[in-house]
Amino acid sequence: MSNSRLAEIRQVRLQKLAQLRQLGIDPYPPKYSLPLTDISQARTQSGEVISLSGRLMRLREHGQVVFADLKDSTGQIQLLFQEKTLAEKFPLLKLFDAGDFLGVTGRIITTQSGEVTVEVAHFELLSKSLRPLPDEWSGLKDEEARYRQRYLDLLLDPKLVDLFHKKALFWQTMRQYLLDQGFLEVETPVLESTPGGADANPFITHHNALDVDLYLRISTGELWQKRLMVAGFSKTFEIGRQFRNEGVSREHLQDYTQMEFYWSYANFEDSMALVEQLYKHLARTVFDTLDFTIAGHQINLGRPWPRLDYTQTVLQKTGLDIRTAHDDDLRAYLKSQAVSFSPQDGRGKLIDHIFKSIRKDISGPAFLVNHPVEVSPLAKRQPGNNGFVQRYQVILAGTEMGNGYSELNDPVDQAERFAVQQQLRESGDTEAQMNDSDFVTALEYGMPPVTGFGVSERLFSFLADKSIRECVLFPLLRPESK
């Protein structure tokens, strides 16, 4: 619809708004006081007199009769307005439009065509709309328009609404599963003086009262939850927002929801067993299946989850042995595969780039294990094999879908790894971890054996076989140009 046509429609509706007010009708009353029935329930109450409220989706005039469709969050139902029943109120329908909110009272009948219908005996305007709904002008087709006017996208697409009901159930199910396993839900700071728990570029903000620059967290309280382990807590988890100032893709957002748990006196083997059962429970509860098609991969979460050795997987797919390959060999391979990397990237980042470039054909589900220490600055070393750590990643549909460790609790080793990360930052790697001396101090008081794990809402989007952006109610967009 052109801007001029939209302006014409809006002007007509403004005139209707003025007429309603002249008639003493409040077009935006504060509430609808009648006891209400959901439309889905009303459709089963044939012969009963009920009251409903919702949005008018369509009006169809036939002389002394007007049909309309009323929609609420549970469904849609046909309305029948008759002049013989409504008398002097019937002409008011001329001032109503699709998009208006209405409250009605009437008897549930079934028309000759078999349509469940409310025979309206009373109606009240609850909110006057000034713009036409998209279905009046062929709907929202452009992706950016759908995201920018997400409220209309949701209004017109019941499958999209169902997606977000599933997403809510996904987090509710995960929360309840962890509570049932004895974990305590906690909240940790979102603003941090030293962001930690991940290799990522943080957002920076300023705290006026303290006059200090702070960072939005890049993990869901990893180093804070470990401090709780120092304090004597045994099992904690947090579900919350975290922020990474990175690129947008089918798999990545800058702010998103993540769950992280930490479990004292357990190791990564215990964590893997819990995570496998958690994922299967989520799939059954939210999607009612263990079989998925995700980005072209056919996946059965119910089959055994094999373990893939990090070094052997890279060797098989690239011919590189990361145990002995020189950094220049790693860079040469990345160049040969046209994989971008920064000259400032250290050995760990180079290895990580290589693995990310080769994992796309691994359907999973599988656990990737035996990571080199260079890519895991917070994981515990393997006994007798100090170059590798007790870590795992869930691999699903060619990407990482969760990350867990036996957590490093040696304060001397942790301080040394932070120092290496700090050197990388100083050489230009903006995603290298900062030196958190306060966390090292906490470790020096003693932290028991701990396993930790984190998974983001990417898991939900993959199980739904949607882009992660599609699975966000209101994706971030650039401001609309005027």
N, C-alpha and C positions, 0 to 999 in steps of 0.2 A: 504494500500500500504506500502510495506517495505521501510525502509530508503534508502536502496541501489537502489531500483527501482526509488524512488523519485529523488535521486541524478542523475541517468542516464537521466531521463526526463529533469531535470534542465540543465544538461550539453548540451543536444541536443538543447535546447532553447537558451542557451548562444551562441552556434555556429550560430544559425539563427540570433540572435541579431548582431553578428559580421558581418555576410553576408549583412544584411540590411545596416549597416554603411558603408561597403565597396562599396555598390551600391549608396552611397550618400543619403540614406534615413534616416532622423532623426526619430528614434523609439519612441522618447518622445517629440513631438513638443509642444510649449507653448500653443497653442489654435487651434480650428477648426473654420475658419473664415466664413464658409458658413452659411446663415440663416437656422435655424433648425426647423423641425417639430417634435412634439412628436409622438411616434409610435402609441399611441392610436388614435390620430387624423389622422395620415397618413393612417390607415387602412380603413378610410371612404372616401378617396380621390382617388377613382378609375380613372385611366387614366391620372392623374396629375403627373408632374415631381416634386419630392421633395428631400430634403436633410435630412438625419438622422444621428445620432451618437449613439453609445452604445457599449455593450460588446458582442463579438461573443460567443455564447453558444454551438454551434455545427457546424462542417463542414462535408459535405458529398460529396465526389468526385465521378463523373461519367464521366470519360474521359475528353471531352472538355467542360464539365459543372460542376460547383460546387454549391451546395446548402449550405446555412448556416442559422443560426437563430441569429438575432440581438435583444438584450434586453436593454431597458432603464427603467427609473423609472415608466413609464406609461404602459408598456406592452412589447410584443415580436412580431416579424414579420420575415417572411422568406425572405432571399436574394437569388437572382439568378445571378451567375457570369457565363458569356459565353465567350469562347475564341474568337469567331467571333466578339464580340462587344468590348472586352477589348484588343485584339491583344497582344502587347508586355508586357502589364502589367499583363496579366493572369498568367504567371509563378510565379509572386510574391506571389501568394496565397499559394505556397508550404512553404513559410516562416512564414505563419500565423498559429495560434493555437487557440483552444477554450480558452477563457479568455482574449484574446487581445481586446483592444478598437479600434473601427473603425468608420470612417466617410464615408458615401456613398451618392451618388446622383443617382437617376434613376426614372423610371416611375412605378406607381402602377398598377399591372396587377393581374388577377386571373388565376391560373393555371387550367388545365383540371380537377384536383382533387378538385378544389374549394378553394385552399389555396391562400389567399391574399399575394402577393409577390412583392418585389422591384426588377425590372429588372435593375441591376446595370450598369450604364454607366461610373461611376467614383468612386474611393475609395481611402482613405488615412488611413494609420496606425496612430493611435493617442496614443497608449501605448502598449508596448510589455510585455506580462506576462511571467514569468519565472517558475511558478509552475502550475501544472494541477488543474483544478477545482475539487471539491469533487465528482461531479456526474460521473467523469471519473473513480473513484475507490470506487463506492458504497456509497458515501455520508458520512456525519458526523453522526455517530450513538451515540457515547458516549456523555453524558450530559456535562461533563467538556470540552470536545473538542468543543462542540457547543458554550459554553460560552467563551472559550478562543479565538476561531476564529469566533466571532459573525458576522463579516462582511461576512463570507461565509454562515453562517446560514441564514442571512437576504437575501443574494443573491439568495439562492435556495428555500426559503420558502415564497411564497407570502402571506400566512395567517399570518405569523409573521410580515411581513411588515405592513399588514392591522391593526394588533394589535397596532402597534406604531403610526399609523395614528389616530386610535381611542383614544389613550392615549393623543396625542397632542390636539385633539378635546375636550377631557375631561377637561383639564386645561384651554383651551381657553373658553369653555362654562362656567366653574365656574367663571373665571375672569370677563367675560362679564356680568354674572348674578349679581355679587356683584357690579360692576360698575353701572349697571342699577338700583340697589337699593340705589344708592347714596354713596357707600363706596369709600374711597380714597385708592389707592394702595400705599404702602410705602415699604421702605427697612430699615431693622434694622441690628445691628451688628451680624456678624457670630462669631467673636472672642470676648470672654467675660472674664472679670476678676472673675466674679461670675456667673456660669451658673444657670439659674432658669427657672421656668415655668413648671417643670415636675419632677417626681421621676425617675431618670435615672443616669447611670454611664457615665460621660463625657470623651471624648478624651482630652488629654493634649498636648499642643504644647508650643514652646518658641518663644517669640518676641525678636529678637536680638537687634533691635534699642533701645527698652525700657528696655531690660534685665529683662523681667518678664515672668513668666509662665502664659499662658492663656488657655482657654477652648473653644472647638468648641461647639456652642450652642446646647442645647438639646430640645429647643422649638423654634418655628418660631416667635421670638420676643415678647413673651407674656408680660414680664415685661417692655419691651421697648414700646410696643403699649399702655400699661396702662399709662406709663409716658406721652404719647401723649394725652391720655384722660385728665390727669392733666393739660396739656398745652392748652386744649380747643378744640382739635379735637373731632368730634362727631362720625364718622364712619371710621374705617381704616381696611385694610386687607393686608396680605403679603402671597405670594406663594414663597417658597424657600426651600433650603436644610437645614436639621438639622441632627445631628449626635449623636448616642448613642452607647457606647462601650459595646454592649450586644451580645446575641447569635443570630445565624441564624436559621430561620425556614421558613415554608411556608408563615408565616404572618409577619416575622420580617427581617429587614436589619439594617446595622449600619449607613448608610447614605441614606437618602430618602427625597422625596419632601412632604411638608406639607403646608396646608393653615390654617391660623388662622385669624379670624376677631374679632373686638371689637366695641361695639355699646353703646354709651352713652345714658342715660335716658331710658334704656330698661332693662328687666330682662330675666331670663332663659325661661320664658313662651314665650316671644316674639321671642327669639332665636330659640326655638323648632319649632315654626310655620314657620319661615324662612327656617330652615334646612330641614324640611320635604318637602317643595316646591322645594328647591334647589336639593335634591336628585332625586325627581321625574323628574325635568327638565333635569338633567344630564342623567338619564336613557333613557328618550325619545329621547333626542338629539343625544347621542353617540351610544346607542344600539337599538334605535327604538322599545323599548318594556318596559313594567313595570313588566314582568314576567321573573324570572330567576331561573336557577338551579345552586346552589352554594354549593360545597362540600357535595352534597347529600341532601341539603335542598331545598324544593320547596318554592319560595318566590314571593309574589305579592306586589310590592311597592305601588300599587294603592289602596289597602284596608286600612281601618283605622289603625293607628299606636297606639296600646294600650300602657298604662303606667304600668310598673312593679315596685312594691315597693321593694326596696333593701332588707330590713329586712325580709319581708314576703317571698320573693323568696328564701332567704337563709334558713329560717325556714322550708319552705315546702320541700326543697330538702335535708336538712341535719338534721333537728330537732334541730339546734342550734339557740338560740335567741341572736343575737349579741349585743343586748342592755344590757343583763345581764350576758352573758357567760364570765367566767374568761379566761385570756390569756392561762392558762394551758389547758382549755377545747378546745380552738381553735387549740393549738398545737397537742393535742391528736387526734382531728378529722383529721388534715392534715396527721399525721402519719398513721392513720387507712386507709386512701385513697392513701397512698404512694405518696403524693404530697410533693415535696422537698421544704424546707425552711431553712433559716439560723437561728442559735441560736441568732443572733443579731437583727432579725426582730422584730420590735415593733408591737403594737396592730393593727395599720392601715395596715401594710404590711401583717400580718396574715389574717386579714379579706379579704384583696384583693386576697390573694392566694386562699382562700376558694371560693370566688365568681368566679374567673377565672376557677376553677376546675368544677363548676356546670353549667356554661353558655352554654356549648357545644351543648346542645339539644334544645336551644331556637332559633327557626328559624327566628323570627322577620318578618318584621321590627317592632321594639318596642323601646320605651324610658324607660330606667332604671332610676328611680328617688328616692329621699329620701335617699341619701348616708349619712353614718355616717361621722362626722367631721374628724375622725381619718384618713380617706382615701382621704381627700380633703383639703389640707393645704392652698389652694388659693381661696376657694369658700365661699360665704357669708352664715352665719347661717340662719336657718329658724326662722322667728319671732315666739316667744313663744315656740320654740322647739330647744334649743341651741345645742343639741347633733347631729343634722342633718343639712344638707346644701342644698342650692338651686342649685342643679347640675343635669345634665342628661347625659346619654350615649346612643348613638344609638347602639342597638344590632341587628346584622344581621348575619345569618348563624353561630350562636354560638360564635360570638366574638364581641369585641367593634369596632364600625365603626364610631367614632366621639365622642367628649367630650365637653360639654359646662357647663357654670356656670352663676349664678349671681355673679359677681366678688367681692371679699372681698375688701372693701374700708375703713374699720376701722383700722387705723394705729396701735392702741394699740393691738387689736386682732391679726393683722398680725405679729407684733413683737413677741408676745407670741408664735404663731404657728411656726415661724422661729426658735425660741429658742428650742422648742421641737424637730424640725427636726435636729437642730445642735447637740443636745444631742444624737439623733439616729446615726448621722454620727460618732460622737466621740466614740460611742460604737461598731462601725464596719459596719453600714449599708451604703455602698458606694452609694446607690441610693437615700438616703434621701436628701432633699433639703438643700442648703447652706443658711446661714443667710445673706440676702442681705440688709444691713443697708441703703444703698443708696436708694433702692426702698421704704423702710419704710419712709425715709426722704421725698421723693416725695409725698407719701400718706399723710403725715402730712400737706402738703400745700393744701390738699383737692382734692379728685377725686369724680366725680359725680357717681350716680348709673350707672353701666356698666355691660353688658353681653358679654361674650366671647365664642368662639367656635373654635375647631381645628379638622381637618380631614386630614389623610395622603393618599398617593397613594395606600395604602392597599385597599381603597374603590374601586378603578379602578380594581385592580387585582381580587377582589372578584366578582365584576359584570362580569368580563371576565371569571371567574371560572378558574383562573390560579394561580400558586404560584407567590408571589410578585417578586421573583428572575427572573422568566421567563418574567416579565413585565418590566425589566430594560434592557436598550440597552447593557450595558457592566457591568455585575455583577462583583464585586470584587472577585479575586481569589488569592490563594497563588502563589508566583512566580514559574514558571515552573522549575522543577529540570533539570539540564543539564546532 
